[in-house]
């Protein structure tokens, strides 16, 4: 008799410099069944990506300490780890043309935890539909089924 083993839970890398925001995000994601690792800045996140080939999605804030912001981090992560999807979040800015790499999605703050979880599940789903995989999509928090392709504005 063969034993059924469920697929491994997706591993999410949370990159957020504010400890309270980072811990809240981690709690939400773990309660939703994700495995989570964390970094407080881009340098730490790059180190984790180099040593953790099982990371499927990076969730990064735009405003971070250090020499690069979340947009630049997303572009560099996409170049170095093209199989990893990126969800960029911010409550202060929206992406301009060229800010987001291919297959990255932007989610404005504030957002509902359900919206975040749904987007991360779609990004981590390698076999499912790729409606979120566009050229730097802006996710509509009211329409989690898809993002407006090639747009930085919410639909």
N, C-alpha and C positions, 0 to 999 in steps of 0.2 A: 504494500500500500504506500503510495507516494504521499508525502506530507506537503500540504500547501503552505508556502511561506509568503507573507505579504511583501510587496515591493518595498524597498527601503524608503524611509521618509526623506523628502528633499532637504538638503542642507542649504540654509540661507546664511549669508554673511551680512551682518548689520554693521554699517559704518556710520557712526554718530558720535559727535564729540560731547554732547550734553548727557551726563550720566543718567539723569532721571528719565529723559526721553528714550535713551538707549535701553534702559531696563524695562520701561513700559512696553516698548516695541518687542523686546525679547519675550516678555510674559505673554503678550498677545499671540505671537507666532508659536511659542511652545504649546500654549493651550489649543491652538489650531492643529497641532500634530507635526509641526516642522521641527527639524533639528536646527540649532542656531549656534553660530559662533559670532564673536563680536570684535570690533576694532574701533578705536577712538579717533583715528585719522587715516589718511591715505597710505602713509608709509607702513603702518601696522597692517593695514588691509592687504597691501601688496605682498608682505611677508607671509600672511596667511594663505593667499592665493597660490604662492609659490610652493607651499608645503601641504596644501589641502586640495588635491585634484578632484575631490568629491563635492566641492562647492558648485551648486547649480544656479543660484541666483544671488546677486548682490543687491542689497537695499541700502542706498546711500543718500545722505542729506547733501544739499548743495553747499551750505556754509560750514566749512571745516577749518581748523587751524592748519598752518603749514603753508607750503608754497603753491599748492593747487587746490582748487575747489572741487565740488562733486561732479560738475560737468567734465572737467579735465580728467578727473579720476575715472569717470565712466568711459571716456574715449580711450584712455590708456589701458584700462582693464579689457575693453573690447578688442584692442589690438593684441594684447598679450594672451588673452584667454577668450578666443572667439566663441567657444562653446558655452560660456557663462553669460546668462542674461542679466540685465541691469535695470533696476527700478530706481529712478531718481526722484527724490521728494524735496519740496521746499514750500515754506509759507511766505517767503520774502520775494522770490523771483520766479520767472517762468523762462523756459529755454528759448533762445533765439535761433535763427537759422544756423545749422551746423553744430549746435551745442551738444546734441545727443547723437551717439553713434548708432549704427544699424542695430536693430533688435533691442534698443533701449526704450523704456517707457517712462514718462514723467507723470507724477501724481501730485497735485497741489495739496498743501495742508490748509485747513484741517480736512481730514478724511475720516470716514467711518472705519472701524476695525474690519468690518465685513468686506469693505471695498478693498482694503489692503490685502486681506487673506485671499480673496478671489483673484486679484491680479497676480499675486505670487504663485498661486496654484496654476494659473494659465501659463505663466512664464516658465515654471518648472516642468510643465507637461510637454515632453519631447515628442510624444506620439499624437498629441491632440492637435486641434486647429491652431493655426498661427496668425489669427486675426490681430494679435497684439504685436506681431513681429513686423514692424514697418521701419521706415527710415526716421527714427527718432520720433516716436508717437507721443502724443499728449493724451493721457487717459481721461475719459470723462467719468467722474466718480458717480454720476447718475446712470451711466450705461456701461456697466462693467463687462459686457459681452464683446466690446470692441473699442478700438481707439480710432480717432480720426487720423488716417494715414498722412504722413508728411506734414502734419500741422503741429504747431506749438500751442494752439489755442484749444480750449475745450469746445467740444461739439455742442 
